[in-house]
Amino acid sequence: MKPENIIYDDKKKCLKIIDFGLSSYFTKEVKLNSKVGTPYYVSPEVLKGEYSKECDLWSVGVITYILMTGFPPFNGKTNNEIYRNILSCDVTFYAEEWENSIQAMDFVKKLLRLKPEKRYSASQALKHPWIATTLQSK
């Protein structure tokens, strides 16, 4: 997932995810192993070559970070440098971008966890106070 694949449907007043060219159906028994995806958004387990649906929650964390700050959490001059930074999972939360959004920062931290089993699931993400409060106000 990446921001370029999220569009707004003006008629239905909702967001839609598009471009499922690299998507796959997941099962609990099968892990995927193709190293695919756009460098800034790819999860550590995709880079390691064994992943499941949790990789999409990583991407949600990256997208949220970018929406909050205007730049990716893992940067580099080359793809290999970006990948090294992703694998180190060393995220910096600069005070000026996050000081008014402590809950948003907490949300991103729970999604950008190196180990997929420690990362928030989709249902946990929806229950996070930062998201739940927004959903309740709709």
N, CA, C and O atoms as a GROMACS GRO file, in nm:
protein
  552
    1MET      N    1   0.084  -0.118   0.000
    1MET     CA    2   0.000   0.000   0.000
    1MET      C    3   0.088   0.125   0.000
    1MET      O    4   0.197   0.127   0.058
    2LYS      N    5   0.038   0.227  -0.067
    2LYS     CA    6   0.106   0.356  -0.069
    2LYS      C    7   0.003   0.464  -0.101
    2LYS      O    8  -0.102   0.434  -0.158
    3PRO      N    9   0.031   0.590  -0.066
    3PRO     CA   10  -0.068   0.696  -0.085
    3PRO      C   11  -0.116   0.712  -0.229
    3PRO      O   12  -0.231   0.749  -0.252
    4GLU      N   13  -0.030   0.684  -0.324
    4GLU     CA   14  -0.068   0.696  -0.464
    4GLU      C   15  -0.182   0.602  -0.502
    4GLU      O   16  -0.248   0.621  -0.604
    5ASN      N   17  -0.205   0.501  -0.419
    5ASN     CA   18  -0.310   0.402  -0.446
    5ASN      C   19  -0.435   0.426  -0.362
    5ASN      O   20  -0.519   0.338  -0.350
    6ILE      N   21  -0.446   0.544  -0.307
    6ILE     CA   22  -0.566   0.582  -0.231
    6ILE      C   23  -0.629   0.701  -0.302
    6ILE      O   24  -0.565   0.804  -0.320
    7ILE      N   25  -0.755   0.686  -0.341
    7ILE     CA   26  -0.824   0.794  -0.410
    7ILE      C   27  -0.953   0.828  -0.336
    7ILE      O   28  -1.005   0.748  -0.258
    8TYR      N   29  -1.002   0.947  -0.361
    8TYR     CA   30  -1.127   0.992  -0.300
    8TYR      C   31  -1.237   0.985  -0.405
    8TYR      O   32  -1.226   1.042  -0.513
    9ASP      N   33  -1.346   0.913  -0.371
    9ASP     CA   34  -1.463   0.904  -0.458
    9ASP      C   35  -1.558   1.015  -0.417
    9ASP      O   36  -1.626   1.006  -0.315
   10ASP      N   37  -1.561   1.120  -0.497
   10ASP     CA   38  -1.640   1.239  -0.465
   10ASP      C   39  -1.789   1.209  -0.462
   10ASP      O   40  -1.861   1.266  -0.379
   11LYS      N   41  -1.836   1.122  -0.549
   11LYS     CA   42  -1.979   1.089  -0.552
   11LYS      C   43  -2.023   1.015  -0.426
   11LYS      O   44  -2.127   1.046  -0.368
   12LYS      N   45  -1.943   0.917  -0.384
   12LYS     CA   46  -1.978   0.837  -0.265
   12LYS      C   47  -1.921   0.895  -0.136
   12LYS      O   48  -1.952   0.846  -0.027
   13LYS      N   49  -1.836   0.999  -0.149
   13LYS     CA   50  -1.775   1.064  -0.033
   13LYS      C   51  -1.698   0.965   0.054
   13LYS      O   52  -1.717   0.956   0.175
   14CYS      N   53  -1.609   0.890  -0.012
   14CYS     CA   54  -1.530   0.792   0.063
   14CYS      C   55  -1.394   0.771  -0.005
   14CYS      O   56  -1.375   0.807  -0.121
   15LEU      N   57  -1.302   0.714   0.070
   15LEU     CA   58  -1.172   0.677   0.016
   15LEU      C   59  -1.179   0.537  -0.042
   15LEU      O   60  -1.251   0.451   0.007
   16LYS      N   61  -1.103   0.516  -0.149
   16LYS     CA   62  -1.095   0.384  -0.211
   16LYS      C   63  -0.949   0.348  -0.232
   16LYS      O   64  -0.866   0.434  -0.263
   17ILE      N   65  -0.919   0.221  -0.215
   17ILE     CA   66  -0.785   0.170  -0.243
   17ILE      C   67  -0.789   0.109  -0.383
   17ILE      O   68  -0.877   0.030  -0.415
   18ILE      N   69  -0.691   0.148  -0.466
   18ILE     CA   70  -0.686   0.101  -0.604
   18ILE      C   71  -0.552   0.032  -0.631
   18ILE      O   72  -0.463   0.031  -0.546
   19ASP      N   73  -0.539  -0.024  -0.750
   19ASP     CA   74  -0.416  -0.087  -0.801
   19ASP      C   75  -0.374  -0.206  -0.716
   19ASP      O   76  -0.286  -0.197  -0.631
   20PHE      N   77  -0.439  -0.317  -0.742
   20PHE     CA   78  -0.410  -0.440  -0.670
   20PHE      C   79  -0.320  -0.533  -0.751
   20PHE      O   80  -0.327  -0.655  -0.739
   21GLY      N   81  -0.233  -0.473  -0.834
   21GLY     CA   82  -0.148  -0.549  -0.924
   21GLY      C   83  -0.055  -0.647  -0.855
   21GLY      O   84  -0.028  -0.754  -0.910
   22LEU      N   85  -0.004  -0.615  -0.738
   22LEU     CA   86   0.087  -0.704  -0.666
   22LEU      C   87   0.019  -0.774  -0.548
   22LEU      O   88   0.086  -0.837  -0.466
   23SER      N   89  -0.112  -0.762  -0.538
   23SER     CA   90  -0.182  -0.818  -0.422
   23SER      C   91  -0.195  -0.970  -0.432
   23SER      O   92  -0.187  -1.029  -0.540
   24SER      N   93  -0.214  -1.031  -0.316
   24SER     CA   94  -0.230  -1.176  -0.306
   24SER      C   95  -0.333  -1.207  -0.198
   24SER      O   96  -0.358  -1.128  -0.108
   25TYR      N   97  -0.392  -1.325  -0.210
   25TYR     CA   98  -0.479  -1.374  -0.104
   25TYR      C   99  -0.392  -1.444  -0.001
   25TYR      O  100  -0.305  -1.524  -0.036
   26PHE      N  101  -0.415  -1.412   0.125
   26PHE     CA  102  -0.338  -1.473   0.232
   26PHE      C  103  -0.416  -1.587   0.294
   26PHE      O  104  -0.539  -1.584   0.302
   27THR      N  105  -0.344  -1.687   0.338
   27THR     CA  106  -0.401  -1.791   0.424
   27THR      C  107  -0.308  -1.803   0.544
   27THR      O  108  -0.192  -1.763   0.538
   28LYS      N  109  -0.359  -1.857   0.652
   28LYS     CA  110  -0.278  -1.870   0.772
   28LYS      C  111  -0.160  -1.964   0.751
   28LYS      O  112  -0.056  -1.948   0.815
   29GLU      N  113  -0.176  -2.059   0.663
   29GLU     CA  114  -0.073  -2.161   0.643
   29GLU      C  115   0.040  -2.116   0.550
   29GLU      O  116   0.151  -2.169   0.558
   30VAL      N  117   0.013  -2.021   0.463
   30VAL     CA  118   0.108  -1.985   0.359
   30VAL      C  119   0.167  -1.846   0.384
   30VAL      O  120   0.094  -1.750   0.410
   31LYS      N  121   0.298  -1.838   0.375
   31LYS     CA  122   0.369  -1.710   0.379
   31LYS      C  123   0.414  -1.678   0.237
   31LYS      O  124   0.451  -1.768   0.161
   32LEU      N  125   0.409  -1.551   0.204
   32LEU     CA  126   0.456  -1.508   0.072
   32LEU      C  127   0.606  -1.482   0.078
   32LEU      O  128   0.661  -1.457   0.185
   33ASN      N  129   0.673  -1.486  -0.040
   33ASN     CA  130   0.818  -1.468  -0.037
   33ASN      C  131   0.873  -1.380  -0.149
   33ASN      O  132   0.995  -1.362  -0.158
   34SER      N  133   0.787  -1.324  -0.235
   34SER     CA  134   0.835  -1.235  -0.342
   34SER      C  135   0.872  -1.100  -0.282
   34SER      O  136   0.795  -1.041  -0.207
   35LYS      N  137   0.990  -1.052  -0.316
   35LYS     CA  138   1.033  -0.921  -0.267
   35LYS      C  139   0.980  -0.815  -0.362
   35LYS      O  140   1.042  -0.782  -0.463
   36VAL      N  141   0.861  -0.762  -0.328
   36VAL     CA  142   0.794  -0.665  -0.413
   36VAL      C  143   0.753  -0.544  -0.330
   36VAL      O  144   0.746  -0.550  -0.208
   37GLY      N  145   0.727  -0.434  -0.400
   37GLY     CA  146   0.677  -0.315  -0.332
   37GLY      C  147   0.767  -0.195  -0.355
   37GLY      O  148   0.882  -0.207  -0.398
   38THR      N  149   0.712  -0.079  -0.325
   38THR     CA  150   0.785   0.047  -0.336
   38THR      C  151   0.876   0.062  -0.214
   38THR      O  152   0.830   0.044  -0.102
   39PRO      N  153   1.004   0.095  -0.234
   39PRO     CA  154   1.101   0.095  -0.124
   39PRO      C  155   1.056   0.162   0.006
   39PRO      O  156   1.073   0.103   0.112
   40TYR      N  157   0.999   0.283   0.003
   40TYR     CA  158   0.965   0.352   0.126
   40TYR      C  159   0.859   0.279   0.209
   40TYR      O  160   0.855   0.295   0.331
   41TYR      N  161   0.776   0.200   0.145
   41TYR     CA  162   0.658   0.141   0.212
   41TYR      C  163   0.674  -0.007   0.245
   41TYR      O  164   0.590  -0.065   0.314
   42VAL      N  165   0.779  -0.069   0.196
   42VAL     CA  166   0.796  -0.213   0.212
   42VAL      C  167   0.832  -0.246   0.358
   42VAL      O  168   0.907  -0.173   0.423
   43SER      N  169   0.778  -0.355   0.407
   43SER     CA  170   0.802  -0.394   0.546
   43SER      C  171   0.930  -0.476   0.560
   43SER      O  172   0.980  -0.531   0.461
   44PRO      N  173   0.984  -0.484   0.681
   44PRO     CA  174   1.107  -0.563   0.702
   44PRO      C  175   1.090  -0.709   0.661
   44PRO      O  176   1.182  -0.768   0.603
   45GLU      N  177   0.974  -0.767   0.689
   45GLU     CA  178   0.957  -0.909   0.656
   45GLU      C  179   0.948  -0.933   0.505
   45GLU      O  180   0.985  -1.040   0.458
   46VAL      N  181   0.900  -0.835   0.429
   46VAL     CA  182   0.902  -0.847   0.283
   46VAL      C  183   1.047  -0.849   0.236
   46VAL      O  184   1.084  -0.928   0.149
   47LEU      N  185   1.129  -0.762   0.293
   47LEU     CA  186   1.271  -0.758   0.256
   47LEU      C  187   1.341  -0.889   0.292
   47LEU      O  188   1.434  -0.932   0.224
   48LYS      N  189   1.296  -0.952   0.400
   48LYS     CA  190   1.356  -1.079   0.443
   48LYS      C  191   1.301  -1.197   0.363
   48LYS      O  192   1.359  -1.306   0.367
   49GLY      N  193   1.191  -1.176   0.290
   49GLY     CA  194   1.140  -1.280   0.201
   49GLY      C  195   1.042  -1.377   0.261
   49GLY      O  196   1.024  -1.486   0.207
   50GLU      N  197   0.978  -1.342   0.372
   50GLU     CA  198   0.874  -1.429   0.429
   50GLU      C  199   0.774  -1.341   0.504
   50GLU      O  200   0.804  -1.288   0.611
   51TYR      N  201   0.656  -1.326   0.447
   51TYR     CA  202   0.561  -1.232   0.504
   51TYR      C  203   0.416  -1.277   0.485
   51TYR      O  204   0.386  -1.368   0.407
   52SER      N  205   0.329  -1.210   0.558
   52SER     CA  206   0.186  -1.234   0.551
   52SER      C  207   0.115  -1.099   0.556
   52SER      O  208   0.175  -0.996   0.526
   53LYS      N  209  -0.010  -1.098   0.594
   53LYS     CA  210  -0.093  -0.977   0.589
   53LYS      C  211  -0.041  -0.864   0.678
   53LYS      O  212  -0.075  -0.748   0.654
   54GLU      N  213   0.039  -0.894   0.777
   54GLU     CA  214   0.091  -0.790   0.867
   54GLU      C  215   0.174  -0.684   0.794
   54GLU      O  216   0.190  -0.572   0.842
   55CYS      N  217   0.226  -0.720   0.678
   55CYS     CA  218   0.307  -0.624   0.601
   55CYS      C  219   0.223  -0.502   0.560
   55CYS      O  220   0.276  -0.392   0.545
   56ASP      N  221   0.093  -0.522   0.542
   56ASP     CA  222   0.007  -0.409   0.504
   56ASP      C  223  -0.011  -0.311   0.619
   56ASP      O  224  -0.026  -0.191   0.596
   57LEU      N  225  -0.011  -0.360   0.742
   57LEU     CA  226  -0.023  -0.270   0.857
   57LEU      C  227   0.103  -0.186   0.873
   57LEU      O  228   0.096  -0.070   0.914
   58TRP      N  229   0.217  -0.242   0.839
   58TRP     CA  230   0.342  -0.165   0.835
   58TRP      C  231   0.324  -0.048   0.738
   58TRP      O  232   0.357   0.066   0.771
   59SER      N  233   0.273  -0.078   0.620
   59SER     CA  234   0.253   0.027   0.519
   59SER      C  235   0.157   0.135   0.568
   59SER      O  236   0.177   0.253   0.539
   60VAL      N  237   0.055   0.096   0.642
   60VAL     CA  238  -0.038   0.195   0.700
   60VAL      C  239   0.039   0.287   0.796
   60VAL      O  240   0.015   0.407   0.798
   61GLY      N  241   0.130   0.230   0.873
   61GLY     CA  242   0.213   0.311   0.963
   61GLY      C  243   0.301   0.409   0.886
   61GLY      O  244   0.314   0.525   0.925
   62VAL      N  245   0.360   0.363   0.776
   62VAL     CA  246   0.444   0.450   0.693
   62VAL      C  247   0.360   0.561   0.632
   62VAL      O  248   0.399   0.678   0.634
   63ILE      N  249   0.245   0.526   0.578
   63ILE     CA  250   0.157   0.626   0.516
   63ILE      C  251   0.114   0.729   0.620
   63ILE      O  252   0.116   0.849   0.591
   64THR      N  253   0.078   0.685   0.738
   64THR     CA  254   0.036   0.778   0.843
   64THR      C  255   0.150   0.871   0.880
   64THR      O  256   0.130   0.992   0.894
   65TYR      N  257   0.271   0.817   0.895
   65TYR     CA  258   0.388   0.898   0.926
   65TYR      C  259   0.407   1.006   0.818
   65TYR      O  260   0.429   1.123   0.850
   66ILE      N  261   0.397   0.967   0.692
   66ILE     CA  262   0.415   1.062   0.582
   66ILE      C  263   0.306   1.168   0.584
   66ILE      O  264   0.335   1.286   0.562
   67LEU      N  265   0.182   1.129   0.609
   67LEU     CA  266   0.073   1.226   0.614
   67LEU      C  267   0.092   1.326   0.728
   67LEU      O  268   0.053   1.442   0.716
   68MET      N  269   0.150   1.281   0.838
   68MET     CA  270   0.170   1.368   0.954
   68MET      C  271   0.291   1.460   0.938
   68MET      O  272   0.293   1.570   0.993
   69THR      N  273   0.393   1.416   0.864
   69THR     CA  274   0.519   1.491   0.860
   69THR      C  275   0.556   1.545   0.723
   69THR      O  276   0.624   1.647   0.712
   70GLY      N  277   0.511   1.478   0.617
   70GLY     CA  278   0.550   1.518   0.482
   70GLY      C  279   0.672   1.446   0.430
   70GLY      O  280   0.717   1.473   0.318
   71PHE      N  281   0.728   1.353   0.509
   71PHE     CA  282   0.844   1.277   0.464
   71PHE      C  283   0.838   1.136   0.523
   71PHE      O  284   0.772   1.115   0.624
   72PRO      N  285   0.907   1.040   0.460
   72PRO     CA  286   0.900   0.901   0.506
   72PRO      C  287   0.981   0.876   0.633
   72PRO      O  288   1.079   0.946   0.659
   73PRO      N  289   0.940   0.777   0.711
   73PRO     CA  290   1.013   0.745   0.834
   73PRO      C  291   1.148   0.680   0.808
   73PRO      O  292   1.238   0.687   0.892
   74PHE      N  293   1.163   0.616   0.693
   74PHE     CA  294   1.287   0.548   0.657
   74PHE      C  295   1.331   0.603   0.523
   74PHE      O  296   1.268   0.577   0.420
   75ASN      N  297   1.438   0.680   0.526
   75ASN     CA  298   1.483   0.748   0.405
   75ASN      C  299   1.622   0.700   0.368
   75ASN      O  300   1.685   0.626   0.443
   76GLY      N  301   1.670   0.741   0.254
   76GLY     CA  302   1.804   0.707   0.210
   76GLY      C  303   1.828   0.757   0.070
   76GLY      O  304   1.734   0.790  -0.002
   77LYS      N  305   1.955   0.762   0.032
   77LYS     CA  306   1.991   0.810  -0.102
   77LYS      C  307   1.975   0.700  -0.207
   77LYS      O  308   1.958   0.729  -0.326
   78THR      N  309   1.980   0.575  -0.163
   78THR     CA  310   1.963   0.461  -0.253
   78THR      C  311   1.859   0.367  -0.194
   78THR      O  312   1.828   0.374  -0.076
   79ASN      N  313   1.807   0.278  -0.278
   79ASN     CA  314   1.713   0.179  -0.227
   79ASN      C  315   1.776   0.093  -0.119
   79ASN      O  316   1.712   0.061  -0.019
   80ASN      N  317   1.903   0.055  -0.138
   80ASN     CA  318   1.970  -0.029  -0.037
   80ASN      C  319   1.981   0.044   0.097
   80ASN      O  320   1.967  -0.018   0.203
   81GLU      N  321   2.005   0.174   0.094
   81GLU     CA  322   2.011   0.252   0.218
   81GLU      C  323   1.873   0.259   0.284
   81GLU      O  324   1.862   0.248   0.406
   82ILE      N  325   1.770   0.276   0.204
   82ILE     CA  326   1.633   0.275   0.258
   82ILE      C  327   1.604   0.140   0.322
   82ILE      O  328   1.550   0.134   0.432
   83TYR      N  329   1.640   0.033   0.253
   83TYR     CA  330   1.615  -0.102   0.306
   83TYR      C  331   1.690  -0.125   0.437
   83TYR      O  332   1.636  -0.184   0.530
   84ARG      N  333   1.814  -0.080   0.446
   84ARG     CA  334   1.891  -0.094   0.571
   84ARG      C  335   1.821  -0.020   0.684
   84ARG      O  336   1.812  -0.071   0.796
   85ASN      N  337   1.770   0.100   0.655
   85ASN     CA  338   1.701   0.178   0.758
   85ASN      C  339   1.570   0.111   0.801
   85ASN      O  340   1.534   0.115   0.919
   86ILE      N  341   1.500   0.051   0.706
   86ILE     CA  342   1.378  -0.023   0.739
   86ILE      C  343   1.412  -0.140   0.830
   86ILE      O  344   1.345  -0.163   0.931
   87LEU      N  345   1.514  -0.215   0.794
   87LEU     CA  346   1.552  -0.333   0.872
   87LEU      C  347   1.603  -0.297   1.012
   87LEU      O  348   1.593  -0.379   1.104
   88SER      N  349   1.657  -0.177   1.029
   88SER     CA  350   1.699  -0.134   1.163
   88SER      C  351   1.581  -0.083   1.244
   88SER      O  352   1.585  -0.080   1.367
   89CYS      N  353   1.474  -0.044   1.174
   89CYS     CA  354   1.349   0.002   1.237
   89CYS      C  355   1.374   0.114   1.337
   89CYS      O  356   1.310   0.121   1.442
   90ASP      N  357   1.465   0.202   1.303
   90ASP     CA  358   1.497   0.316   1.389
   90ASP      C  359   1.419   0.438   1.339
   90ASP      O  360   1.463   0.508   1.248
   91VAL      N  361   1.303   0.462   1.401
   91VAL     CA  362   1.215   0.571   1.359
   91VAL      C  363   1.237   0.691   1.450
   91VAL      O  364   1.241   0.678   1.572
   92THR      N  365   1.252   0.808   1.389
   92THR     CA  366   1.265   0.932   1.465
   92THR      C  367   1.134   1.008   1.458
   92THR      O  368   1.079   1.028   1.350
   93PHE      N  369   1.085   1.050   1.572
   93PHE     CA  370   0.965   1.132   1.580
   93PHE      C  371   1.008   1.272   1.624
   93PHE      O  372   1.027   1.299   1.742
   94TYR      N  373   1.022   1.360   1.526
   94TYR     CA  374   1.066   1.496   1.552
   94TYR      C  375   0.956   1.572   1.626
   94TYR      O  376   0.840   1.569   1.586
   95ALA      N  377   0.994   1.640   1.733
   95ALA     CA  378   0.897   1.708   1.820
   95ALA      C  379   0.807   1.804   1.744
   95ALA      O  380   0.686   1.808   1.770
   96GLU      N  381   0.862   1.881   1.653
   96GLU     CA  382   0.781   1.983   1.586
   96GLU      C  383   0.667   1.923   1.503
   96GLU      O  384   0.562   1.986   1.489
   97GLU      N  385   0.684   1.802   1.449
   97GLU     CA  386   0.578   1.739   1.372
   97GLU      C  387   0.478   1.663   1.459
   97GLU      O  388   0.363   1.645   1.420
   98TRP      N  389   0.521   1.619   1.576
   98TRP     CA  390   0.438   1.529   1.656
   98TRP      C  391   0.388   1.587   1.787
   98TRP      O  392   0.305   1.524   1.852
   99GLU      N  393   0.434   1.704   1.828
   99GLU     CA  394   0.401   1.756   1.961
   99GLU      C  395   0.251   1.775   1.983
   99GLU      O  396   0.205   1.767   2.097
  100ASN      N  397   0.175   1.798   1.878
  100ASN     CA  398   0.030   1.816   1.892
  100ASN      C  399  -0.047   1.688   1.862
  100ASN      O  400  -0.170   1.688   1.862
  101SER      N  401   0.024   1.579   1.836
  101SER     CA  402  -0.042   1.455   1.798
  101SER      C  403   0.022   1.335   1.867
  101SER      O  404   0.073   1.244   1.802
  102ILE      N  405   0.019   1.336   1.999
  102ILE     CA  406   0.078   1.225   2.075
  102ILE      C  407   0.007   1.094   2.044
  102ILE      O  408   0.072   0.989   2.034
  103GLN      N  409  -0.125   1.097   2.029
  103GLN     CA  410  -0.199   0.974   1.997
  103GLN      C  411  -0.164   0.924   1.857
  103GLN      O  412  -0.152   0.803   1.836
  104ALA      N  413  -0.146   1.015   1.763
  104ALA     CA  414  -0.107   0.974   1.628
  104ALA      C  415   0.031   0.909   1.631
  104ALA      O  416   0.054   0.808   1.564
  105MET      N  417   0.123   0.965   1.707
  105MET     CA  418   0.257   0.910   1.719
  105MET      C  419   0.250   0.770   1.779
  105MET      O  420   0.319   0.678   1.733
  106ASP      N  421   0.167   0.753   1.882
  106ASP     CA  422   0.151   0.621   1.944
  106ASP      C  423   0.095   0.520   1.844
  106ASP      O  424   0.139   0.405   1.839
  107PHE      N  425  -0.002   0.564   1.763
  107PHE     CA  426  -0.060   0.479   1.660
  107PHE      C  427   0.048   0.431   1.562
  107PHE      O  428   0.056   0.312   1.532
  108VAL      N  429   0.129   0.523   1.514
  108VAL     CA  430   0.235   0.489   1.419
  108VAL      C  431   0.337   0.395   1.484
  108VAL      O  432   0.381   0.299   1.421
  109LYS      N  433   0.374   0.422   1.608
  109LYS     CA  434   0.470   0.335   1.678
  109LYS      C  435   0.419   0.192   1.689
  109LYS      O  436   0.498   0.097   1.682
  110LYS      N  437   0.290   0.176   1.705
  110LYS     CA  438   0.232   0.041   1.719
  110LYS      C  439   0.224  -0.032   1.584
  110LYS      O  440   0.210  -0.154   1.581
  111LEU      N  441   0.233   0.043   1.476
  111LEU     CA  442   0.233  -0.018   1.343
  111LEU      C  443   0.373  -0.041   1.289
  111LEU      O  444   0.396  -0.136   1.213
  112LEU      N  445   0.467   0.043   1.326
  112LEU     CA  446   0.604   0.030   1.276
  112LEU      C  447   0.689  -0.049   1.375
  112LEU      O  448   0.791   0.000   1.424
  113ARG      N  449   0.647  -0.168   1.403
  113ARG     CA  450   0.722  -0.259   1.488
  113ARG      C  451   0.791  -0.363   1.400
  113ARG      O  452   0.731  -0.419   1.309
  114LEU      N  453   0.916  -0.386   1.431
  114LEU     CA  454   0.999  -0.474   1.348
  114LEU      C  455   0.939  -0.615   1.337
  114LEU      O  456   0.934  -0.671   1.227
  115LYS      N  457   0.894  -0.670   1.447
  115LYS     CA  458   0.839  -0.806   1.446
  115LYS      C  459   0.689  -0.800   1.418
  115LYS      O  460   0.614  -0.736   1.491
  116PRO      N  461   0.645  -0.867   1.311
  116PRO     CA  462   0.503  -0.862   1.273
  116PRO      C  463   0.408  -0.905   1.384
  116PRO      O  464   0.298  -0.852   1.396
  117GLU      N  465   0.450  -1.000   1.464
  117GLU     CA  466   0.362  -1.049   1.572
  117GLU      C  467   0.345  -0.947   1.684
  117GLU      O  468   0.253  -0.959   1.765
  118LYS      N  469   0.432  -0.847   1.690
  118LYS     CA  470   0.421  -0.739   1.789
  118LYS      C  471   0.346  -0.618   1.733
  118LYS      O  472   0.308  -0.528   1.808
  119ARG      N  473   0.326  -0.617   1.603
  119ARG     CA  474   0.261  -0.506   1.534
  119ARG      C  475   0.110  -0.512   1.555
  119ARG      O  476   0.052  -0.620   1.569
  120TYR      N  477   0.046  -0.397   1.559
  120TYR     CA  478  -0.100  -0.391   1.567
  120TYR      C  479  -0.162  -0.466   1.449
  120TYR      O  480  -0.114  -0.459   1.336
  121SER      N  481  -0.271  -0.536   1.477
  121SER     CA  482  -0.352  -0.596   1.372
  121SER      C  483  -0.448  -0.488   1.321
  121SER      O  484  -0.455  -0.379   1.378
  122ALA      N  485  -0.521  -0.517   1.215
  122ALA     CA  486  -0.618  -0.422   1.161
  122ALA      C  487  -0.726  -0.390   1.264
  122ALA      O  488  -0.764  -0.274   1.280
  123SER      N  489  -0.775  -0.491   1.334
  123SER     CA  490  -0.881  -0.466   1.434
  123SER      C  491  -0.826  -0.386   1.552
  123SER      O  492  -0.897  -0.302   1.606
  124GLN      N  493  -0.703  -0.411   1.593
  124GLN     CA  494  -0.643  -0.330   1.699
  124GLN      C  495  -0.625  -0.186   1.652
  124GLN      O  496  -0.649  -0.092   1.729
  125ALA      N  497  -0.583  -0.168   1.528
  125ALA     CA  498  -0.563  -0.033   1.475
  125ALA      C  499  -0.694   0.045   1.476
  125ALA      O  500  -0.696   0.163   1.510
  126LEU      N  501  -0.802  -0.019   1.439
  126LEU     CA  502  -0.932   0.048   1.438
  126LEU      C  503  -0.979   0.086   1.578
  126LEU      O  504  -1.058   0.179   1.595
  127LYS      N  505  -0.930   0.013   1.678
  127LYS     CA  506  -0.969   0.042   1.818
  127LYS      C  507  -0.876   0.141   1.886
  127LYS      O  508  -0.903   0.185   1.998
  128HIS      N  509  -0.767   0.178   1.820
  128HIS     CA  510  -0.674   0.273   1.880
  128HIS      C  511  -0.748   0.404   1.906
  128HIS      O  512  -0.827   0.447   1.821
  129PRO      N  513  -0.726   0.469   2.022
  129PRO     CA  514  -0.800   0.592   2.055
  129PRO      C  515  -0.795   0.700   1.947
  129PRO      O  516  -0.895   0.769   1.925
  130TRP      N  517  -0.682   0.715   1.879
  130TRP     CA  518  -0.671   0.818   1.776
  130TRP      C  519  -0.766   0.791   1.659
  130TRP      O  520  -0.824   0.884   1.602
  131ILE      N  521  -0.782   0.664   1.624
  131ILE     CA  522  -0.870   0.624   1.513
  131ILE      C  523  -1.015   0.614   1.563
  131ILE      O  524  -1.106   0.666   1.499
  132ALA      N  525  -1.035   0.548   1.676
  132ALA     CA  526  -1.170   0.527   1.729
  132ALA      C  527  -1.243   0.658   1.755
  132ALA      O  528  -1.362   0.669   1.728
  133THR      N  529  -1.172   0.756   1.807
  133THR     CA  530  -1.233   0.886   1.832
  133THR      C  531  -1.280   0.951   1.702
  133THR      O  532  -1.388   1.009   1.696
  134THR      N  533  -1.199   0.940   1.600
  134THR     CA  534  -1.235   0.995   1.469
  134THR      C  535  -1.355   0.923   1.412
  134THR      O  536  -1.446   0.986   1.359
  135LEU      N  537  -1.356   0.790   1.422
  135LEU     CA  538  -1.468   0.711   1.368
  135LEU      C  539  -1.598   0.742   1.443
  135LEU      O  540  -1.705   0.745   1.382
  136GLN      N  541  -1.590   0.763   1.574
  136GLN     CA  542  -1.709   0.792   1.654
  136GLN      C  543  -1.767   0.928   1.619
  136GLN      O  544  -1.888   0.948   1.632
  137SER      N  545  -1.684   1.022   1.575
  137SER     CA  546  -1.733   1.156   1.544
  137SER      C  547  -1.801   1.164   1.409
  137SER      O  548  -1.858   1.268   1.374
  138LYS      N  549  -1.796   1.058   1.332
  138LYS     CA  550  -1.859   1.055   1.197
  138LYS      C  551  -2.004   1.017   1.206
  138LYS      O  552  -2.072   1.009   1.103
   0.00000   0.00000   0.00000
